[in-house]
Amino acid sequence: MRVGVWAVATFTLVWAVFSGEWQLALATASCIVLALLPRAFSAISGIGFPIGLATGIFVFAMAAFLLGELAGFYVTVGWWDIALHLVAFEVM
């Protein structure tokens, strides 16, 4: 599943760049960078994180930024914001 999620991210980013969808490209690139921050922090500090953390961060960020903002789920799906907050609360 992890490989599939990152493959979709890469495909989305490449497709957005080549089709001129700059807002989508920026949002996808931002999600990827955000998800890779724990790995960079681990390399610098030596503190390890669970393997799936980056994928979880990426999926959550994509759900919030791409589906919530760009696809309009915050407006059209009344429970979207509540669901994301519940998922974030459960992880903590």
Secondary structure, DSSP 8 states (H G I E B T S, - for coil): -HHHHHHHHHHHHHHHHHHT-HHHHHHHHHHHHHHHHHHHHHHHH-----TTHHHHHHHHHHIIIIIIIIS-HHHHSTTHHHHHHHHHHHH-
